[in-house]
Amino acid sequence: MPSKRTARIGALTVAAVCSTVSAVVLTTPAHADTVHIHDIQGTTRISPYAGQAVTDVAGIVTGVRTYGSSRGFWIQDPNADDNPATSEGVFVFTSSVPKVALGDSVTVSGTISEYVPGGASSGNQTITEITKPVVTVLSSGNAVPAATVVNAKSVPGVYTAAGDTAAGGSVNGLTLEPKKYSLDYYESLEGMNVQVSDARVVTATDPYTELWVTVKPHENANRRGGTVYGSYTSQNTGRLQIQSLGATADFPTANVGDELTGTTAGPLDYNQFGGYTLVANQIGALEAGGLERETTQKQSRSELAVATYNVENLDPGDASFAAHASAIVNNLRSPDILSLEEIQDNNGATNDGTVAADQTVQKLIDAIVDAGGPAYDWRSIDPENNKDGGEPGGNIRQVFLFNPERVSFTDRAGGNATTAVGVTKVNGKAALTASPGRIDPANTAWTTSRKPLAGEFVFRGKTVFVIANHFASKGGDQGLTSQYQPPARSSETQRHLQATAVNTFVKEILATQKNADVVTLGDINDFEFSGTTKLLEDDGALWSAIKSLPKSERYTYDYQGNSQVLDQILVSPSIYKGCDFEYDSVHINSEFNDQISDHDPQVLRFKP
């Protein structure tokens, strides 16, 4: 999956700009003599005053944002109405550094806008804002309205109502039911001062000075402190993003399983990178949970250890080679065969036509030897320049590393970037027509995406076919907090085509040799319960071995508070029907703030 960091940087310049493109302007309602914040917020996600000018809206300043392109402040009416669906807080967008302070009593005149973070095409919900404000400070040093407590009891267990089919599946026009749906509950608090207490961290601090906590400590919890995502229809409702209005240097550097003890409080915002976000004036003290990186067990002499590891855009200029090597040797215990994803070419993102990656691979192999590991050999196929997606100029590809002291590679000429590998029969058994070779590279399923790399290995006299994959990313999918419910997963269309192509190839192997050992692995960029996985498994040709783990252990990636599966190892019937294998998702990256990749490697041990 392309780096979250890469996607985020490209969007930051537009994320917080209040533009006419992102504004929702509705029919002007009748004007009220006195407009309160709860009148502006209304009982749906869209203000009844959207597009209207309002005068002298009163409130107490509960938070001030002086940084970024979304400068402004939040105000809250201390005199709430009796309707739980109407928020008492609202954001005032100033664009420049605000001239108010926490506790100021103000009146604001301006225009009501419904801003869509990320633009209308993102599908995100809107934020109700007062724009082009004229602000009058009436007094200072006032008590800030008490923070609404957000906890396991207050957040409903049901995530959302289905969107209105007459509105394209949008929930924007539906009356909020904050006691029934968690998304409605958070929306009913938009702009208000809220607090969480003693909240466990479920996504580590990232480079953008944010983390995620859960207010429901028992909701799909795993033993390491995370919250596991296990179904499209059962969302984790207790997740909440935390940012800060204070100095970056003061933000806690947290891992999954740590806890923000005491009170974390501030206005409830909404952004394109996770939806509802507590932007804190006050952050609880960090209590370390003591999470440690995992180490898998060493394979026995008769076991073949096959692993997959996304090394996140590794190129010769990176400083992470020694750390990756240490992880491979010490945490993965030097697997016999290792499928690497996101190996970049010899000059990384320099877009000059370079496609060879021999220097990148050799630097990693040398680092592995320096770390006390084996002298791996390797096989790969250089892609066509800029044809396989990823960072422009980087030419990411899959690479096989293998330990020649334990396993041999069967070389067959003919494999290149554009030639499709086939299956033939040699001495009554299946064999690849080219090894290494690429599966159906001309298929439109692989447009701007990595083509699968197939290789033939021999371990203790037995042939094992390994297919290294890096499927299309989830880029372009609507977020879990989208206004469209359920959100559209447009990116899975390509992954479904890719899964069908790989499944078809595996069936060709099995049709030639019914008991062939086939391992299909890599960054599948989709969940173990997804349609993509079901298509890979079609007709029993493969089975995702991560499903041999308890549900609470099934995760390889941590995103927006959800511990989830993206990386998988799927195996053919000769392997899975005997149940004589061991699977390990080795958690060394995804839960930590100092990760060297955003993916956790996976290891399969079995006896061919």
C-alpha positions, -999 to +999 in steps of 0.1 A: +000+000+000+014+034-008+026+052+023+001+070+044+027+097+047+028+101+009-009+104+005-012+127+035+015+152+023-003+156-010-035+165+006-024+188+034-024+218+012-061+215+005-073+198+037-081+229+057-089+256+031-125+268+032-132+271-005-163+277-025-158+243-042-162+226-008-191+247+004-226+234+006-251+262+001-288+254+007-321+272+003-322+302+027-345+296+057-366+321+074-344+344+096-347+343+133-343+374+155-317+358+178-296+330+164-279+306+188-252+281+180-277+252+184-299+269+159-271+271+134-261+234+140-296+221+137-307+185+140-290+172+108-254+174+095-263+204+074-270+237+090-305+253+082-285+285+080-260+273+054-252+302+030-269+328+052-254+357+071-258+356+109-253+384+134-240+385+169-238+348+176-227+345+212-204+320+228-173+314+250-140+306+233-131+269+240-101+265+217-078+285+194-060+271+164-031+294+154-013+270+130-019+255+096-043+267+069-074+262+091-067+289+116-096+299+137-113+292+170-142+274+186-170+290+206-197+273+227-229+286+241-229+279+279-268+280+278-276+247+261-310+238+248-328+206+257-322+188+224-293+163+225-291+163+187-281+200+184-245+209+191-237+239+212-203+245+196-191+258+163-158+266+145-151+302+134-127+302+104-105+332+104-077+321+080-053+343+099-041+340+135-072+346+157-072+376+180-091+359+208-081+338+238-095+308+257-123+320+280-132+351+260-169+359+257-175+369+221-201+377+195-195+367+159-211+379+128-204+361+095-216+336+069-225+300+077-207+275+055-206+237+053-170+230+045-161+195+032-125+185+043-108+171+012-134+185-012-168+173-022-153+144-042-139+129-010-173+119+002-165+133+036-190+149+060-191+186+064-180+209+092-204+237+100-184+270+102-188+307+106-167+323+078-157+359+070-162+366+107-165+400+125-156+393+161-164+414+192-148+404+225-172+413+253-151+400+283-122+378+291-112+351+317-146+335+317-151+299+327-150+276+297-182+255+294-177+221+310-164+194+287-189+167+277-177+133+289-172+108+260-169+073+273-180+037+268-214+044+283-221+075+262-211+062+228-237+040+212-227+005+200-243+008+166-221+028+142-245+045+118-279+045+100-278+035+064-277+066+041-308+079+024-311+061-010-328+091-024-297+112-016-272+087-031-267+070+003-258+102+021-266+106+058-264+144+057-301+150+056-311+124+082-322+136+116-295+129+141-301+101+166-272+105+191-285+079+215-287+053+188-258+058+164-222+066+173-216+087+142-247+107+151-234+110+187-201+125+176-218+148+151-241+161+179-210+172+197-193+188+167-174+219+178-181+213+215-157+210+244-154+173+251-132+150+272-120+115+275-103+099+306-077+072+310-079+064+273-058+035+258-038+043+227-049+021+197-028+038+170+007+051+178+018+087+175+025+095+138+046+121+120+017+145+120+015+147+158-017+127+162-027+094+177-059+074+183-074+062+215-104+041+223-131+050+249-143+014+248-114-006+263-131-040+257-143-034+222-126-060+200-094-056+220-063-076+213-037-087+238-013-060+228-037-031+233-052-025+199-087-027+185-091-053+158-112-046+127-130-077+117-160-069+096-175-042+073-207-044+093-193-042+128-173-009+132-153+000+163-173+028+177-150+038+205-121+050+183-113+087+185-084+107+170-064+130+193-046+161+181-033+191+201-037+229+201-004+231+220+032+228+210+043+199+189+071+191+212+047+186+241+026+160+222+031+125+237+051+099+218+030+069+223+028+033+212-003+011+211-012-001+246+000+031+262-025+052+281-034+089+283-041+089+320-064+116+335-082+140+313-077+148+277-100+176+267-107+201+239-131+209+210-144+181+188-133+187+152-137+167+120-110+163+093-103+143+062-077+121+079-100+101+102-131+122+108-140+132+144-110+144+162-105+158+197-082+188+193-068+190+228-062+220+251-053+195+278-037+161+272-035+134+298-001+121+311+014+093+291+017+060+309+037+035+289+022+000+284+056-016+278+048-030+244+077-049+229+085-060+193+077-097+187+100-124+176+088-155+158+101-190+165+129-204+144+119-230+118+130-266+124+154-283+100+125-300+083+103-269+081+103-244+053+098-208+065+083-184+040+077-148+048+064-115+033+075-081+043+066-047+028+098-026+034+080+007+024+098+023-006+133+010+003+160+026-018+198+029-014+196+063+001+175+052+031+189+049+066+168+019+075+188-010+060+204-020+093+171-019+111+154-040+084+182-064+084+180-068+122+143-074+119+148-101+093+175-118+113+164-114+149+126-110+147+118-131+116+146-156+125+160-156+089+132-172+069+142-195+041+122-175+015+113-139+019+090-119-004+098-082-002+074-056-014+082-019-023+118-024-032+127+007-052+152+010-080+188+020-076+182+058-073+148+057-056+124+085-066+148+101-090+127+099-122+154+093-148+144+060-164+164+038-140+146+005-133+174-018-120+173-025-083+204-047-078+221-021-056+191-017-034+188-055-029+225-061-025+227-034+002+200-052+021+216-086+017+249-071+030+232-056+059+216-090+067+250-106+067+264-078+090+235-086+114+245-122+116+221-136+090+226-158+060+240-146+027+207-145+008+205-149-030+177-131-048+155-131-079+133-105-094+122-089-126+127-052-134+094-034-142+089-011-171+097+024-161+068+041-142+043+014-152+038-003-118+025+025-097+039+037-064+062+067-060+070+082-094+105+073-105+108+047-077+096+016-098+087-005-068+086-042-073+086-076-055+118-094-048+125-129-037+153-134-011+162-170-004+188-188+017+209-210-007+220-231+022+184-242+028+166-238-005+174-237-042+158-216-069+148-232-102+159-208-129+141-209-163+148-183-189+122-161-206+108-141-177+107-103-183+085-073-176+060-080-204+061-118-209+034-139-192+046-169-173+027-202-180+024-236-165+037-268-181+044-304-171+079-318-166+083-354-155+046-356-146+047-325-123+038-289-127+066-264-137+067-228-146+076-219-182+098-191-168+112-187-133+111-160-122+081-149-143+053-124-141+016-134-142-004-121-171+013-087-172-007-074-201-040-079-182-056-045-175-060-057-139-023-047-135-026-012-150-004+011-129+000-017-104+026-043-095+025-075-115+028-108-095+062-125-094+061-163-096+091-184-087+099-221-084+118-233-054+131-267-042+133-276-005+146-310+006+138-323-029+103-310-031+091-282-053+073-252-039+057-225-061+058-190-046+038-160-059+048-126-046+020-100-048+015-063-042-021-055-051-036-021-058-039+003-028-071+015-011-065+050-024-098+067-034-121+047-011-145+067+010-135+069+047-154+051+075-168+084+087-179+094+051-213+110+046-221+080+025-230+050+045-220+024+038-189+041+022-179+032-013-148+010-017-141+019-053-105+007-052-115-029-047-127-032-083-091-035-095-081-058-066-110-081-075-096-084-111-061-090-097-073-117-073-092-134-102-060-134-123-039-149-095-065-174-086-067-185-123-030-190-124-030-210-093-057-232-107-035-238-138-008-252-115-033-274-095-049-286-128-014-298-138-005-312-104-033-315-079-010-318-049+013-290-058+025-268-029+016-232-038+022-202-015+007-169-026+017-140-004+024-103-001+007-070+004-028-079-007-041-045+004-073-060+016-089-077+046-091-115+053-129-112+051-129-091+019-142-099-015-106-098-027-096-126-004-127-146-014-118-144-050-082-155-043-097-185-024-122-193-052-130-230-055-107-238-027-075-231-048-061-211-019-068-203+017-057-173+037-036-188+065-040-158+088-074-171+095-058-199+114-051-173+141-078-163+167-098-133+154-081-110+180-047-119+165-055-111+129-038-079+120-008-067+100-014-029+099-028-002+121-049+025+106-071+051+122-075+031+154-082-002+136-057-031+138-064-048+104-052-072+078-035-060+046-007-086+043-016-122+037-001-156+030-025-179+011-017-216+006-029-244-016-049-275-004-018-296-001-007-273+027-039-262+044-059-294+044-033-312+065-033-283+090+004-290+095+016-254+094+022-225+117+014-189+109+027-158+127+020-121+122+051-107+137+043-073+152+074-052+149+061-020+131+025-012+129+019-006+167+050+016+172+057+053+167+093+046+155+084+021+128+107+014+099+077+003+078+040+007+083+034-031+077+041-061+100+058-090+083+041-124+081+057-159+085+045-193+074+062-225+086+053-259+070+067-292+059+064-296+021 
